[in-house]
Amino acid sequence: MIKGKTTSGFEFEVDERMLKDMRFVRVFRAWQKNNFAEADVLDYILGEAGARKLEDHLADKDGFVDCDKVAGEIGEILDIVSEKDSKVKN
């Protein structure tokens, strides 16, 4: 498991094996083709409970969650996991 923290302050823990899991590849590819699959990527990476935690973390004062902010967090999480995973292997 890899733990990390995004620049917005969101703390997460993910299994580094997910980057090489074919199911992740499929949901990520779907997201690249269609932005509506972003929720599937988020649920896959963090699980449903973790995804809701991130959404609560990013919600504005009216309770709305900006999709662009979510996409940024996903990218940052993937970058952190990739970097830490490569350091573990070296």
N, C-alpha and C positions, 0 to 999 in steps of 0.2 A: 504494500500500500504506500502511496505517495501522498504526503500532506503538503498543502501549500496555502498561500494567501495572495489574493489578487490585489491590485493597486487600490481598488475601492474598499478593501478591508474584508472581503468575503473569504472565510476560511473553508477549505474543502479537503476531502480525502477521497482518492480514487485508486482503483486497482490499475497499475501500470500495464497490465496485460491487455486492457481494453483497446489500446492503440493498435494491437495486432489481431484483434478479434474480427472475424468476417462480418458479424452483425453490426459492429461499429462502422466498418467500411461501407456497408450498405446504407445505414442511416445518414452517414456523413455525405455520401455521394448523392443521396436524395436531397439533402439540404443544399448542396451545391447547385442542383437543378431547380429547386423550388424552395423558396424561403420559408414556406409554411411547414417544412419538415424540421425547422429549428427546434421546436418543442420535443420532437423525437430524439434529437441529438442530446439535448439537455437532459431528458429523462434517462437516456442510456448512460451518459457520463456520470451523473450524480444520483440517479435513482429518483423516483417520484418525490420522496420526502426531501431530498437534497435540492431538487429543482424548485420545489415550493419555497424552501429556505432562501435560495438565491433570489427568487422573484420577490419575496418579502423584503429582502435586503435592498433590492433595486427599486422598489415601489416609490413613487413620488407621494407627496402629501395627500393626494386624492386617491391613492391606491392603484394608479396605473403603472404598468411596467413597460418601458420603452424597449421594443424589439432590438433596436440598434445597440442598446446597452447590454442586453442579453448576449447578442452575437459577440460583442467585445469581450465579455467575460468568458464565453466559451473559448474564444481564440486564446485568451490569456491562460486559461486553465490548461488547454492543450499544449501551449508553449512551455509552461512550467513542468507539466508531466513529462514531455519529451526531453526537456533539458535534464531533469533529475534522473530519468530513466537511463539516459546515455551516460551520465556520470557514474551511476551504479555499475554499469557494464564495463566501464574502463578502469 
